[in-house]
Amino acid sequence: MSRIGKKPVAVPAGIDVAVAENTITVKGKGGELAYEFPAGMEVVWDAAARKIQVGRPDNARQNRAYHGLVRSLIQNMVQGLIAPFEKKLEIVGVGYQATLAGRVLKLQVGFANVVELVVPDVVVCEVPSTTQVVVRSIDKQACGQFAANVRRVRPPEPYKGKGIRYVGEQVRRKVGKANAGG
């Protein structure tokens, strides 16, 4: 048995769960999330104990692989409704900055043109200062994907460390030609 898959998902009060044929829907004060799990997987909602249990029909390789995955995805849905997921990015470089105009994040990161990224509907993006971007969402995948898309515009380079990085990310620095010595 999957150690992760056999653990029940605890659902706190204030969050409603509905399980249809192959779809689970979770509603809370933050919004609503739905997930269509693979056919054959068994998702059981116990309203009295406020727990979700995930099971698998047999020990086939694919079902074993899905067992822990489905449980983790459901757990992330519940946690996202309790407290939204958050990714913080920082922009390092002279003249590098970010601005937010409606649902469009504009990045000036050393290119001739301003890079514009449309913020998805599920994601809330904030720019507390011109060198910081905060991405929040109840959907963990959407939050991480948009943060990765922002970082991909100008990843940190190893010589001067300029670029967009996650807060707390360690950038491995290289010694340039001038400091290499011979």
N, C-alpha and C positions, 0 to 999 in steps of 0.2 A: 504494500500500500504506500501511496505517496504520503510522506509525513506532513507536507503542506496541505494536500488535498483532503485529508481526513479530518482536519481541524474545522470546527464549525465557525461561521462568520457571525459574530455578535452584532445585532442591530439595535442601537439605542432608541429610546422613545422619541417620537417626533419624525421618524423616517418610516414611510410606507413602502411596502414591498409587494409586488404582484408578479406571479410566475404564470406565463401562458405556455403554449406548447414548447417552443424553443427560445423563448424570450423572457428575460427578467427585466423588470422596470423598477427603479428605485426613485422615490420622490422625497424631497425634504425642503427645508426653508431656502436652500441655495439654488434649487432647480430640480430638474428631472433628468435621469440618465437611463438608457436602455441598452441592453447587450443581448445579441442573438448568439447563444452558445451552440456548439456543434451538436448535431443529431446523435442521439445515443447517450449523451451525458445526462445524468439525473440531478436536477436541482430541486430541493425540497425546502419550502418555507414553513417553519413551525412558528405560527403566530403566538402561541401561548408562551413559549420559551424565548421568543424573539431571536431565533437563530436560523441561519441558512446552512443547509448541509449539501455538499456536492458529492455525488457518487458516480461510479462508472459501471458499465454493464459487464465487462470482462477484463482480463488482463492482456488484451491485445496491445501491441506496442503503441499504436496511435492513441488509444484510450488512456494508457498510462501517461502519455505525454500531455494530453488535454486535462487530466484530472487536477493537477496542481495549478495549471494555467488558468482554468476557469475559476477556481476558487480565489486565486490572487486578483483576477480582474474584478470579481464581485467585491472583494475586500476593498480594492481601490475605489470602486464606485461609492461604497458606504463611507469610507474615510473622506472622500472628496466632498460629500454632502455635509459632513460634520465640520470640517475645516478645509477651505480650498487649498489646492496645491500651489506652491509659489516657487518661482525661479528668479534669481536676481543676477543681472549682468552688469558689468562695468566696462566703460569705454576708455581705453588708455591711448593717448597720442595727442600731440599738439594740434589743435584745431578740430579734433574729432568730437562730434556731438550728435545727440539724438533729439528729435522733437516729435510731438504727437499732434496731428491735425485730424480730429474726428476719429475715424477708424483706420487711419493710415499712419504708420510709424516711418518717419523720415530720418535716414542715417547719412551723415556727412563723415565719411571715414577715409578720406584721401583719394577718392576717385574724382574724375572730372565732373560727374553728375551725382546728384543726390539719389540714394537708393531708397525706394519706397516699398514698404511691405504692408499689405492689407491685413489687419488684425482679424482673425476668425471670430464668428459670433459667440462661440463658447468661451473665448479667452478675453480677459480684461487686462489691458496693458497700461502701465503708468510710467511716467518719466519724472521722478522726483527732482532730479537735477539733469543738466545736459549730458552728464557722463554716467548716468545710471538709468537702467531700464528694469522694471519689475513686471513680471508676467504671472498672472494668477488665473486659475480655472478650477472648476469642480471636476473636470476630466483630466486625469493625470497624463494621458497620452497626448492630448491636444496642448497642454501646458508645456510639456517637454519638447514636443515637435516644433512649436512656434519659437521657443527659446533657442533651439538648435538652428532653426532657420535664420534667426537674428545673428547668432554667433558665426554662421557660415558665410555671412556677407564679408567679414574681415577677421578671420581667425588670428589669434596672437602669433606674431612671428618671433623666432627664437633669438634674434640678434639684439633688438631694442625693446622687445616685449610689447610693441604697439599692436592694437587690435581690440576685438571684443572678446571678453572672457567672462566666465561665471565668477561670482564673488567667492573668493577663497581658492580659486583654481591656481595651482602652481604651474607656472610656465617655465620649462627647462630652457635656460639661457645658454647660448653658445658664445665662445670667445671669438671675436672678429679677427680679421687678418692682421690688424694693427697690433693686437695684443698676443698674437700666437707665439712670437719669439722664434728664434731659429737656432 
